Amino acid sequence: MLSVSRALDQRRESSTLVVLTTVLQLGLVVVVWLLALIPAAIAALTILIFKTIRAAFRRAAARPTVEVDR
């Protein structure tokens, strides 16, 4: 059994395979972050738009109507 573990220890890793797996892992991390951030950003943007529109309608309704006598 000692010879098998020595053979595994002495085996060289393919640098191309190491780079490829590293790139794939990094890409997976980026995709997971984007999948987590995009819904949160959309929710925050929706709330911001809703509050802005609601404030605009309140200001428009609060303005008194001025009648001009001619």
Helices and strands as residue ranges (DSSP letters): H 2-10, H 15-62
